[in-house]
Amino acid sequence: MTTISKADRSRLTIPGIENGHRYLVKEQSGGRWVQPEPHVKPRRKWAGPKRDLAEHLQALADGGLTIERNENSKKKVSPCRF
């Protein structure tokens, strides 16, 4: 099991850790391995959609998609509960 923990020197003393820093703790059969948390680049913010739903549907229709209502269907679909 792997977790990220914040160091608290008043509870557990491990040589080399700094109080308040975050560490990656991996539990293995021989004990636990503690290493500094890897630095991850922050993700870029999403700029939002480039097209709206109507434009996407129009592109699908231009590609040959057709949607038709089937009034003769014997199987009824219940309305969405969400």
PDB file of N, CA, C and O in Angstrom:
ATOM      1  N   MET A   1       0.846  -1.175   0.000  1.00  0.00           N
ATOM      2  CA  MET A   1       0.000   0.000   0.000  1.00  0.00           C
ATOM      3  C   MET A   1       0.889   1.234   0.000  1.00  0.00           C
ATOM      4  O   MET A   1       1.918   1.256   0.675  1.00  0.00           O
ATOM      5  N   THR A   2       0.506   2.256  -0.745  1.00  0.00           N
ATOM      6  CA  THR A   2       1.277   3.490  -0.848  1.00  0.00           C
ATOM      7  C   THR A   2       0.418   4.654  -0.394  1.00  0.00           C
ATOM      8  O   THR A   2      -0.731   4.786  -0.813  1.00  0.00           O
ATOM      9  N   THR A   3       0.978   5.503   0.469  1.00  0.00           N
ATOM     10  CA  THR A   3       0.269   6.695   0.943  1.00  0.00           C
ATOM     11  C   THR A   3       1.219   7.871   0.936  1.00  0.00           C
ATOM     12  O   THR A   3       2.437   7.701   0.873  1.00  0.00           O
ATOM     13  N   ILE A   4       0.657   9.064   1.000  1.00  0.00           N
ATOM     14  CA  ILE A   4       1.448  10.281   1.165  1.00  0.00           C
ATOM     15  C   ILE A   4       1.135  10.814   2.548  1.00  0.00           C
ATOM     16  O   ILE A   4      -0.026  11.029   2.895  1.00  0.00           O
ATOM     17  N   SER A   5       2.191  11.028   3.344  1.00  0.00           N
ATOM     18  CA  SER A   5       2.020  11.468   4.724  1.00  0.00           C
ATOM     19  C   SER A   5       2.840  12.719   4.976  1.00  0.00           C
ATOM     20  O   SER A   5       3.902  12.924   4.389  1.00  0.00           O
ATOM     21  N   LYS A   6       2.317  13.549   5.865  1.00  0.00           N
ATOM     22  CA  LYS A   6       3.045  14.750   6.271  1.00  0.00           C
ATOM     23  C   LYS A   6       3.860  14.412   7.507  1.00  0.00           C
ATOM     24  O   LYS A   6       3.349  13.805   8.449  1.00  0.00           O
ATOM     25  N   ALA A   7       5.137  14.807   7.504  1.00  0.00           N
ATOM     26  CA  ALA A   7       6.042  14.464   8.601  1.00  0.00           C
ATOM     27  C   ALA A   7       5.686  15.236   9.864  1.00  0.00           C
ATOM     28  O   ALA A   7       5.404  16.433   9.819  1.00  0.00           O
ATOM     29  N   ASP A   8       5.705  14.536  10.984  1.00  0.00           N
ATOM     30  CA  ASP A   8       5.468  15.125  12.301  1.00  0.00           C
ATOM     31  C   ASP A   8       6.520  14.536  13.235  1.00  0.00           C
ATOM     32  O   ASP A   8       6.351  13.426  13.742  1.00  0.00           O
ATOM     33  N   ARG A   9       7.587  15.263  13.461  1.00  0.00           N
ATOM     34  CA  ARG A   9       8.719  14.744  14.220  1.00  0.00           C
ATOM     35  C   ARG A   9       8.369  14.464  15.679  1.00  0.00           C
ATOM     36  O   ARG A   9       9.086  13.716  16.344  1.00  0.00           O
ATOM     37  N   SER A  10       7.296  15.040  16.189  1.00  0.00           N
ATOM     38  CA  SER A  10       6.937  14.790  17.582  1.00  0.00           C
ATOM     39  C   SER A  10       6.336  13.395  17.760  1.00  0.00           C
ATOM     40  O   SER A  10       6.293  12.886  18.879  1.00  0.00           O
ATOM     41  N   ARG A  11       5.870  12.768  16.670  1.00  0.00           N
ATOM     42  CA  ARG A  11       5.252  11.450  16.761  1.00  0.00           C
ATOM     43  C   ARG A  11       6.203  10.325  16.369  1.00  0.00           C
ATOM     44  O   ARG A  11       6.163   9.248  16.962  1.00  0.00           O
ATOM     45  N   LEU A  12       7.057  10.563  15.376  1.00  0.00           N
ATOM     46  CA  LEU A  12       7.940   9.520  14.880  1.00  0.00           C
ATOM     47  C   LEU A  12       9.225  10.164  14.376  1.00  0.00           C
ATOM     48  O   LEU A  12       9.183  11.118  13.599  1.00  0.00           O
ATOM     49  N   THR A  13      10.339   9.655  14.807  1.00  0.00           N
ATOM     50  CA  THR A  13      11.618  10.214  14.390  1.00  0.00           C
ATOM     51  C   THR A  13      12.270   9.296  13.372  1.00  0.00           C
ATOM     52  O   THR A  13      12.633   8.161  13.681  1.00  0.00           O
ATOM     53  N   ILE A  14      12.411   9.795  12.167  1.00  0.00           N
ATOM     54  CA  ILE A  14      13.124   9.095  11.106  1.00  0.00           C
ATOM     55  C   ILE A  14      14.260  10.026  10.696  1.00  0.00           C
ATOM     56  O   ILE A  14      14.010  11.184  10.362  1.00  0.00           O
ATOM     57  N   PRO A  15      15.495   9.548  10.715  1.00  0.00           N
ATOM     58  CA  PRO A  15      16.608  10.416  10.350  1.00  0.00           C
ATOM     59  C   PRO A  15      16.432  11.010   8.951  1.00  0.00           C
ATOM     60  O   PRO A  15      16.108  10.294   8.003  1.00  0.00           O
ATOM     61  N   GLY A  16      16.644  12.303   8.832  1.00  0.00           N
ATOM     62  CA  GLY A  16      16.605  12.969   7.537  1.00  0.00           C
ATOM     63  C   GLY A  16      15.286  13.610   7.163  1.00  0.00           C
ATOM     64  O   GLY A  16      15.244  14.389   6.211  1.00  0.00           O
ATOM     65  N   ILE A  17      14.191  13.314   7.880  1.00  0.00           N
ATOM     66  CA  ILE A  17      12.926  13.937   7.497  1.00  0.00           C
ATOM     67  C   ILE A  17      12.856  15.347   8.060  1.00  0.00           C
ATOM     68  O   ILE A  17      13.478  15.661   9.075  1.00  0.00           O
ATOM     69  N   GLU A  18      12.091  16.182   7.387  1.00  0.00           N
ATOM     70  CA  GLU A  18      11.897  17.549   7.834  1.00  0.00           C
ATOM     71  C   GLU A  18      10.443  17.714   8.253  1.00  0.00           C
ATOM     72  O   GLU A  18       9.530  17.271   7.557  1.00  0.00           O
ATOM     73  N   ASN A  19      10.244  18.348   9.381  1.00  0.00           N
ATOM     74  CA  ASN A  19       8.916  18.520   9.943  1.00  0.00           C
ATOM     75  C   ASN A  19       8.019  19.300   8.970  1.00  0.00           C
ATOM     76  O   ASN A  19       8.414  20.347   8.458  1.00  0.00           O
ATOM     77  N   GLY A  20       6.829  18.789   8.725  1.00  0.00           N
ATOM     78  CA  GLY A  20       5.857  19.466   7.870  1.00  0.00           C
ATOM     79  C   GLY A  20       5.960  19.119   6.400  1.00  0.00           C
ATOM     80  O   GLY A  20       5.050  19.449   5.640  1.00  0.00           O
ATOM     81  N   HIS A  21       7.035  18.463   5.960  1.00  0.00           N
ATOM     82  CA  HIS A  21       7.162  18.074   4.557  1.00  0.00           C
ATOM     83  C   HIS A  21       6.365  16.806   4.296  1.00  0.00           C
ATOM     84  O   HIS A  21       6.099  16.025   5.210  1.00  0.00           O
ATOM     85  N   ARG A  22       5.987  16.612   3.038  1.00  0.00           N
ATOM     86  CA  ARG A  22       5.198  15.432   2.676  1.00  0.00           C
ATOM     87  C   ARG A  22       6.115  14.351   2.115  1.00  0.00           C
ATOM     88  O   ARG A  22       7.052  14.631   1.368  1.00  0.00           O
ATOM     89  N   TYR A  23       5.814  13.093   2.499  1.00  0.00           N
ATOM     90  CA  TYR A  23       6.634  11.956   2.100  1.00  0.00           C
ATOM     91  C   TYR A  23       5.753  10.834   1.564  1.00  0.00           C
ATOM     92  O   TYR A  23       4.630  10.627   2.023  1.00  0.00           O
ATOM     93  N   LEU A  24       6.290  10.117   0.584  1.00  0.00           N
ATOM     94  CA  LEU A  24       5.638   8.957   0.006  1.00  0.00           C
ATOM     95  C   LEU A  24       6.047   7.747   0.832  1.00  0.00           C
ATOM     96  O   LEU A  24       7.239   7.467   0.967  1.00  0.00           O
ATOM     97  N   VAL A  25       5.069   7.019   1.390  1.00  0.00           N
ATOM     98  CA  VAL A  25       5.338   5.863   2.244  1.00  0.00           C
ATOM     99  C   VAL A  25       4.800   4.625   1.543  1.00  0.00           C
ATOM    100  O   VAL A  25       3.601   4.513   1.287  1.00  0.00           O
ATOM    101  N   LYS A  26       5.712   3.685   1.232  1.00  0.00           N
ATOM    102  CA  LYS A  26       5.327   2.428   0.587  1.00  0.00           C
ATOM    103  C   LYS A  26       5.493   1.300   1.587  1.00  0.00           C
ATOM    104  O   LYS A  26       6.573   1.098   2.144  1.00  0.00           O
ATOM    105  N   GLU A  27       4.410   0.566   1.808  1.00  0.00           N
ATOM    106  CA  GLU A  27       4.445  -0.568   2.729  1.00  0.00           C
ATOM    107  C   GLU A  27       4.726  -1.828   1.919  1.00  0.00           C
ATOM    108  O   GLU A  27       4.002  -2.155   0.978  1.00  0.00           O
ATOM    109  N   GLN A  28       5.796  -2.531   2.306  1.00  0.00           N
ATOM    110  CA  GLN A  28       6.174  -3.769   1.637  1.00  0.00           C
ATOM    111  C   GLN A  28       6.395  -4.841   2.687  1.00  0.00           C
ATOM    112  O   GLN A  28       6.293  -4.580   3.886  1.00  0.00           O
ATOM    113  N   SER A  29       6.696  -6.040   2.235  1.00  0.00           N
ATOM    114  CA  SER A  29       6.833  -7.158   3.172  1.00  0.00           C
ATOM    115  C   SER A  29       7.981  -6.953   4.162  1.00  0.00           C
ATOM    116  O   SER A  29       7.907  -7.431   5.294  1.00  0.00           O
ATOM    117  N   GLY A  30       9.028  -6.258   3.760  1.00  0.00           N
ATOM    118  CA  GLY A  30      10.175  -6.051   4.641  1.00  0.00           C
ATOM    119  C   GLY A  30      10.051  -4.832   5.531  1.00  0.00           C
ATOM    120  O   GLY A  30      10.960  -4.563   6.317  1.00  0.00           O
ATOM    121  N   GLY A  31       8.971  -4.087   5.441  1.00  0.00           N
ATOM    122  CA  GLY A  31       8.796  -2.878   6.246  1.00  0.00           C
ATOM    123  C   GLY A  31       8.204  -1.761   5.405  1.00  0.00           C
ATOM    124  O   GLY A  31       7.400  -2.003   4.505  1.00  0.00           O
ATOM    125  N   ARG A  32       8.606  -0.548   5.703  1.00  0.00           N
ATOM    126  CA  ARG A  32       8.099   0.614   4.972  1.00  0.00           C
ATOM    127  C   ARG A  32       9.258   1.396   4.387  1.00  0.00           C
ATOM    128  O   ARG A  32      10.308   1.536   5.014  1.00  0.00           O
ATOM    129  N   TRP A  33       9.058   1.910   3.166  1.00  0.00           N
ATOM    130  CA  TRP A  33      10.039   2.749   2.502  1.00  0.00           C
ATOM    131  C   TRP A  33       9.492   4.170   2.506  1.00  0.00           C
ATOM    132  O   TRP A  33       8.348   4.404   2.114  1.00  0.00           O
ATOM    133  N   VAL A  34      10.311   5.115   2.951  1.00  0.00           N
ATOM    134  CA  VAL A  34       9.897   6.511   3.036  1.00  0.00           C
ATOM    135  C   VAL A  34      10.801   7.312   2.113  1.00  0.00           C
ATOM    136  O   VAL A  34      12.027   7.235   2.201  1.00  0.00           O
ATOM    137  N   GLN A  35      10.172   8.095   1.214  1.00  0.00           N
ATOM    138  CA  GLN A  35      10.946   8.960   0.327  1.00  0.00           C
ATOM    139  C   GLN A  35      10.185  10.260   0.133  1.00  0.00           C
ATOM    140  O   GLN A  35       8.964  10.280   0.286  1.00  0.00           O
ATOM    141  N   PRO A  36      10.877  11.353  -0.202  1.00  0.00           N
ATOM    142  CA  PRO A  36      10.179  12.627  -0.400  1.00  0.00           C
ATOM    143  C   PRO A  36       9.123  12.510  -1.490  1.00  0.00           C
ATOM    144  O   PRO A  36       9.282  11.764  -2.456  1.00  0.00           O
ATOM    145  N   GLU A  37       8.053  13.258  -1.315  1.00  0.00           N
ATOM    146  CA  GLU A  37       6.969  13.255  -2.295  1.00  0.00           C
ATOM    147  C   GLU A  37       7.501  13.762  -3.633  1.00  0.00           C
ATOM    148  O   GLU A  37       8.168  14.795  -3.674  1.00  0.00           O
ATOM    149  N   PRO A  38       7.217  13.055  -4.728  1.00  0.00           N
ATOM    150  CA  PRO A  38       7.696  13.532  -6.031  1.00  0.00           C
ATOM    151  C   PRO A  38       6.987  14.826  -6.419  1.00  0.00           C
ATOM    152  O   PRO A  38       5.797  15.004  -6.162  1.00  0.00           O
ATOM    153  N   HIS A  39       7.738  15.711  -7.036  1.00  0.00           N
ATOM    154  CA  HIS A  39       7.159  16.974  -7.486  1.00  0.00           C
ATOM    155  C   HIS A  39       6.495  16.763  -8.831  1.00  0.00           C
ATOM    156  O   HIS A  39       7.114  16.250  -9.762  1.00  0.00           O
ATOM    157  N   VAL A  40       5.253  17.153  -8.933  1.00  0.00           N
ATOM    158  CA  VAL A  40       4.469  16.975 -10.149  1.00  0.00           C
ATOM    159  C   VAL A  40       4.143  18.355 -10.699  1.00  0.00           C
ATOM    160  O   VAL A  40       3.732  19.251  -9.962  1.00  0.00           O
ATOM    161  N   LYS A  41       4.331  18.514 -12.002  1.00  0.00           N
ATOM    162  CA  LYS A  41       3.991  19.789 -12.615  1.00  0.00           C
ATOM    163  C   LYS A  41       2.488  20.017 -12.507  1.00  0.00           C
ATOM    164  O   LYS A  41       1.713  19.082 -12.714  1.00  0.00           O
ATOM    165  N   PRO A  42       2.062  21.219 -12.191  1.00  0.00           N
ATOM    166  CA  PRO A  42       0.622  21.479 -12.136  1.00  0.00           C
ATOM    167  C   PRO A  42       0.019  21.352 -13.532  1.00  0.00           C
ATOM    168  O   PRO A  42       0.634  21.720 -14.533  1.00  0.00           O
ATOM    169  N   ARG A  43      -1.196  20.823 -13.570  1.00  0.00           N
ATOM    170  CA  ARG A  43      -1.883  20.670 -14.850  1.00  0.00           C
ATOM    171  C   ARG A  43      -2.338  22.029 -15.351  1.00  0.00           C
ATOM    172  O   ARG A  43      -2.658  22.931 -14.577  1.00  0.00           O
ATOM    173  N   ARG A  44      -2.357  22.146 -16.670  1.00  0.00           N
ATOM    174  CA  ARG A  44      -2.827  23.411 -17.228  1.00  0.00           C
ATOM    175  C   ARG A  44      -4.344  23.485 -17.093  1.00  0.00           C
ATOM    176  O   ARG A  44      -5.027  22.462 -17.058  1.00  0.00           O
ATOM    177  N   LYS A  45      -4.848  24.681 -17.019  1.00  0.00           N
ATOM    178  CA  LYS A  45      -6.284  24.864 -16.877  1.00  0.00           C
ATOM    179  C   LYS A  45      -6.967  24.616 -18.218  1.00  0.00           C
ATOM    180  O   LYS A  45      -6.426  24.935 -19.277  1.00  0.00           O
ATOM    181  N   TRP A  46      -8.159  24.043 -18.150  1.00  0.00           N
ATOM    182  CA  TRP A  46      -8.926  23.750 -19.335  1.00  0.00           C
ATOM    183  C   TRP A  46      -9.543  25.043 -19.850  1.00  0.00           C
ATOM    184  O   TRP A  46     -10.173  25.778 -19.088  1.00  0.00           O
ATOM    185  N   ALA A  47      -9.369  25.324 -21.129  1.00  0.00           N
ATOM    186  CA  ALA A  47      -9.868  26.552 -21.729  1.00  0.00           C
ATOM    187  C   ALA A  47     -11.350  26.471 -22.071  1.00  0.00           C
ATOM    188  O   ALA A  47     -11.945  27.471 -22.475  1.00  0.00           O
ATOM    189  N   GLY A  48     -11.943  25.318 -21.917  1.00  0.00           N
ATOM    190  CA  GLY A  48     -13.358  25.156 -22.224  1.00  0.00           C
ATOM    191  C   GLY A  48     -13.541  24.528 -23.597  1.00  0.00           C
ATOM    192  O   GLY A  48     -12.571  24.338 -24.331  1.00  0.00           O
ATOM    193  N   PRO A  49     -14.776  24.209 -23.945  1.00  0.00           N
ATOM    194  CA  PRO A  49     -15.018  23.566 -25.233  1.00  0.00           C
ATOM    195  C   PRO A  49     -14.793  24.530 -26.387  1.00  0.00           C
ATOM    196  O   PRO A  49     -15.035  25.732 -26.271  1.00  0.00           O
ATOM    197  N   LYS A  50     -14.328  23.985 -27.495  1.00  0.00           N
ATOM    198  CA  LYS A  50     -14.114  24.811 -28.675  1.00  0.00           C
ATOM    199  C   LYS A  50     -15.389  24.914 -29.507  1.00  0.00           C
ATOM    200  O   LYS A  50     -15.567  25.874 -30.256  1.00  0.00           O
ATOM    201  N   ARG A  51     -16.288  23.914 -29.374  1.00  0.00           N
ATOM    202  CA  ARG A  51     -17.571  23.923 -30.083  1.00  0.00           C
ATOM    203  C   ARG A  51     -18.687  23.557 -29.112  1.00  0.00           C
ATOM    204  O   ARG A  51     -18.452  22.873 -28.116  1.00  0.00           O
ATOM    205  N   ASP A  52     -19.901  24.014 -29.407  1.00  0.00           N
ATOM    206  CA  ASP A  52     -21.026  23.621 -28.565  1.00  0.00           C
ATOM    207  C   ASP A  52     -21.664  22.342 -29.128  1.00  0.00           C
ATOM    208  O   ASP A  52     -21.258  21.854 -30.183  1.00  0.00           O
ATOM    209  N   LEU A  53     -22.650  21.813 -28.427  1.00  0.00           N
ATOM    210  CA  LEU A  53     -23.265  20.540 -28.795  1.00  0.00           C
ATOM    211  C   LEU A  53     -23.884  20.584 -30.186  1.00  0.00           C
ATOM    212  O   LEU A  53     -23.776  19.616 -30.938  1.00  0.00           O
ATOM    213  N   ALA A  54     -24.525  21.680 -30.534  1.00  0.00           N
ATOM    214  CA  ALA A  54     -25.161  21.783 -31.846  1.00  0.00           C
ATOM    215  C   ALA A  54     -24.125  21.670 -32.964  1.00  0.00           C
ATOM    216  O   ALA A  54     -24.393  21.052 -33.994  1.00  0.00           O
ATOM    217  N   GLU A  55     -22.966  22.251 -32.774  1.00  0.00           N
ATOM    218  CA  GLU A  55     -21.916  22.163 -33.792  1.00  0.00           C
ATOM    219  C   GLU A  55     -21.384  20.733 -33.919  1.00  0.00           C
ATOM    220  O   GLU A  55     -21.108  20.273 -35.027  1.00  0.00           O
ATOM    221  N   HIS A  56     -21.239  20.029 -32.793  1.00  0.00           N
ATOM    222  CA  HIS A  56     -20.806  18.638 -32.840  1.00  0.00           C
ATOM    223  C   HIS A  56     -21.839  17.772 -33.556  1.00  0.00           C
ATOM    224  O   HIS A  56     -21.478  16.938 -34.386  1.00  0.00           O
ATOM    225  N   LEU A  57     -23.115  17.963 -33.243  1.00  0.00           N
ATOM    226  CA  LEU A  57     -24.167  17.188 -33.891  1.00  0.00           C
ATOM    227  C   LEU A  57     -24.240  17.489 -35.381  1.00  0.00           C
ATOM    228  O   LEU A  57     -24.498  16.589 -36.181  1.00  0.00           O
ATOM    229  N   GLN A  58     -24.019  18.730 -35.759  1.00  0.00           N
ATOM    230  CA  GLN A  58     -24.027  19.091 -37.178  1.00  0.00           C
ATOM    231  C   GLN A  58     -22.866  18.409 -37.903  1.00  0.00           C
ATOM    232  O   GLN A  58     -23.029  17.947 -39.032  1.00  0.00           O
ATOM    233  N   ALA A  59     -21.705  18.344 -37.269  1.00  0.00           N
ATOM    234  CA  ALA A  59     -20.553  17.666 -37.877  1.00  0.00           C
ATOM    235  C   ALA A  59     -20.847  16.177 -38.052  1.00  0.00           C
ATOM    236  O   ALA A  59     -20.467  15.592 -39.067  1.00  0.00           O
ATOM    237  N   LEU A  60     -21.521  15.553 -37.075  1.00  0.00           N
ATOM    238  CA  LEU A  60     -21.897  14.145 -37.201  1.00  0.00           C
ATOM    239  C   LEU A  60     -22.922  13.959 -38.315  1.00  0.00           C
ATOM    240  O   LEU A  60     -22.849  12.987 -39.068  1.00  0.00           O
ATOM    241  N   ALA A  61     -23.870  14.875 -38.425  1.00  0.00           N
ATOM    242  CA  ALA A  61     -24.873  14.794 -39.491  1.00  0.00           C
ATOM    243  C   ALA A  61     -24.217  14.953 -40.859  1.00  0.00           C
ATOM    244  O   ALA A  61     -24.592  14.271 -41.813  1.00  0.00           O
ATOM    245  N   ASP A  62     -23.246  15.844 -40.956  1.00  0.00           N
ATOM    246  CA  ASP A  62     -22.523  16.024 -42.220  1.00  0.00           C
ATOM    247  C   ASP A  62     -21.750  14.758 -42.582  1.00  0.00           C
ATOM    248  O   ASP A  62     -21.508  14.493 -43.760  1.00  0.00           O
ATOM    249  N   GLY A  63     -21.367  13.983 -41.581  1.00  0.00           N
ATOM    250  CA  GLY A  63     -20.653  12.735 -41.824  1.00  0.00           C
ATOM    251  C   GLY A  63     -21.575  11.562 -42.125  1.00  0.00           C
ATOM    252  O   GLY A  63     -21.097  10.462 -42.403  1.00  0.00           O
ATOM    253  N   GLY A  64     -22.897  11.775 -42.075  1.00  0.00           N
ATOM    254  CA  GLY A  64     -23.823  10.720 -42.453  1.00  0.00           C
ATOM    255  C   GLY A  64     -24.696  10.196 -41.327  1.00  0.00           C
ATOM    256  O   GLY A  64     -25.500   9.295 -41.566  1.00  0.00           O
ATOM    257  N   LEU A  65     -24.579  10.714 -40.119  1.00  0.00           N
ATOM    258  CA  LEU A  65     -25.397  10.244 -39.008  1.00  0.00           C
ATOM    259  C   LEU A  65     -26.836  10.714 -39.194  1.00  0.00           C
ATOM    260  O   LEU A  65     -27.088  11.892 -39.447  1.00  0.00           O
ATOM    261  N   THR A  66     -27.777   9.779 -39.065  1.00  0.00           N
ATOM    262  CA  THR A  66     -29.192  10.135 -39.090  1.00  0.00           C
ATOM    263  C   THR A  66     -29.865   9.568 -37.847  1.00  0.00           C
ATOM    264  O   THR A  66     -29.565   8.455 -37.416  1.00  0.00           O
ATOM    265  N   ILE A  67     -30.752  10.327 -37.294  1.00  0.00           N
ATOM    266  CA  ILE A  67     -31.501   9.912 -36.113  1.00  0.00           C
ATOM    267  C   ILE A  67     -32.981   9.992 -36.467  1.00  0.00           C
ATOM    268  O   ILE A  67     -33.477  11.038 -36.885  1.00  0.00           O
ATOM    269  N   GLU A  68     -33.674   8.877 -36.294  1.00  0.00           N
ATOM    270  CA  GLU A  68     -35.095   8.834 -36.624  1.00  0.00           C
ATOM    271  C   GLU A  68     -35.869   8.290 -35.439  1.00  0.00           C
ATOM    272  O   GLU A  68     -35.380   7.432 -34.704  1.00  0.00           O
ATOM    273  N   ARG A  69     -37.059   8.786 -35.262  1.00  0.00           N
ATOM    274  CA  ARG A  69     -37.937   8.296 -34.218  1.00  0.00           C
ATOM    275  C   ARG A  69     -38.691   7.088 -34.732  1.00  0.00           C
ATOM    276  O   ARG A  69     -39.196   7.103 -35.855  1.00  0.00           O
ATOM    277  N   ASN A  70     -38.775   6.040 -33.925  1.00  0.00           N
ATOM    278  CA  ASN A  70     -39.487   4.828 -34.295  1.00  0.00           C
ATOM    279  C   ASN A  70     -40.772   4.770 -33.474  1.00  0.00           C
ATOM    280  O   ASN A  70     -40.746   4.438 -32.289  1.00  0.00           O
ATOM    281  N   GLU A  71     -41.881   5.091 -34.106  1.00  0.00           N
ATOM    282  CA  GLU A  71     -43.169   5.117 -33.419  1.00  0.00           C
ATOM    283  C   GLU A  71     -43.758   3.721 -33.246  1.00  0.00           C
ATOM    284  O   GLU A  71     -44.643   3.534 -32.411  1.00  0.00           O
ATOM    285  N   ASN A  72     -43.291   2.733 -34.015  1.00  0.00           N
ATOM    286  CA  ASN A  72     -43.858   1.389 -33.994  1.00  0.00           C
ATOM    287  C   ASN A  72     -43.136   0.451 -33.036  1.00  0.00           C
ATOM    288  O   ASN A  72     -43.389  -0.754 -33.052  1.00  0.00           O
ATOM    289  N   SER A  73     -42.278   0.956 -32.237  1.00  0.00           N
ATOM    290  CA  SER A  73     -41.508   0.108 -31.337  1.00  0.00           C
ATOM    291  C   SER A  73     -42.410  -0.488 -30.263  1.00  0.00           C
ATOM    292  O   SER A  73     -43.216   0.222 -29.662  1.00  0.00           O
ATOM    293  N   LYS A  74     -42.274  -1.804 -30.019  1.00  0.00           N
ATOM    294  CA  LYS A  74     -43.067  -2.467 -28.984  1.00  0.00           C
ATOM    295  C   LYS A  74     -42.441  -2.281 -27.606  1.00  0.00           C
ATOM    296  O   LYS A  74     -43.136  -2.312 -26.590  1.00  0.00           O
ATOM    297  N   LYS A  75     -41.161  -2.094 -27.582  1.00  0.00           N
ATOM    298  CA  LYS A  75     -40.458  -1.956 -26.305  1.00  0.00           C
ATOM    299  C   LYS A  75     -40.430  -0.485 -25.903  1.00  0.00           C
ATOM    300  O   LYS A  75     -39.909   0.366 -26.624  1.00  0.00           O
ATOM    301  N   LYS A  76     -40.998  -0.212 -24.748  1.00  0.00           N
ATOM    302  CA  LYS A  76     -41.023   1.156 -24.245  1.00  0.00           C
ATOM    303  C   LYS A  76     -39.810   1.384 -23.349  1.00  0.00           C
ATOM    304  O   LYS A  76     -39.433   0.518 -22.560  1.00  0.00           O
ATOM    305  N   VAL A  77     -39.222   2.534 -23.479  1.00  0.00           N
ATOM    306  CA  VAL A  77     -38.072   2.901 -22.657  1.00  0.00           C
ATOM    307  C   VAL A  77     -38.566   3.819 -21.562  1.00  0.00           C
ATOM    308  O   VAL A  77     -39.264   4.799 -21.825  1.00  0.00           O
ATOM    309  N   SER A  78     -38.203   3.500 -20.335  1.00  0.00           N
ATOM    310  CA  SER A  78     -38.648   4.330 -19.222  1.00  0.00           C
ATOM    311  C   SER A  78     -37.851   5.642 -19.209  1.00  0.00           C
ATOM    312  O   SER A  78     -36.719   5.682 -19.690  1.00  0.00           O
ATOM    313  N   PRO A  79     -38.423   6.684 -18.675  1.00  0.00           N
ATOM    314  CA  PRO A  79     -37.711   7.960 -18.619  1.00  0.00           C
ATOM    315  C   PRO A  79     -36.506   7.873 -17.684  1.00  0.00           C
ATOM    316  O   PRO A  79     -36.468   7.051 -16.769  1.00  0.00           O
ATOM    317  N   CYS A  80     -35.551   8.717 -17.929  1.00  0.00           N
ATOM    318  CA  CYS A  80     -34.336   8.753 -17.131  1.00  0.00           C
ATOM    319  C   CYS A  80     -34.672   9.264 -15.730  1.00  0.00           C
ATOM    320  O   CYS A  80     -35.396  10.248 -15.578  1.00  0.00           O
ATOM    321  N   ARG A  81     -34.141   8.590 -14.712  1.00  0.00           N
ATOM    322  CA  ARG A  81     -34.431   8.975 -13.333  1.00  0.00           C
ATOM    323  C   ARG A  81     -33.449  10.004 -12.801  1.00  0.00           C
ATOM    324  O   ARG A  81     -33.580  10.452 -11.662  1.00  0.00           O
ATOM    325  N   PHE A  82     -32.481  10.381 -13.597  1.00  0.00           N
ATOM    326  CA  PHE A  82     -31.447  11.302 -13.084  1.00  0.00           C
ATOM    327  C   PHE A  82     -31.662  12.704 -13.555  1.00  0.00           C
ATOM    328  O   PHE A  82     -30.884  13.595 -13.215  1.00  0.00           O
TER     329      PHE A  82
END
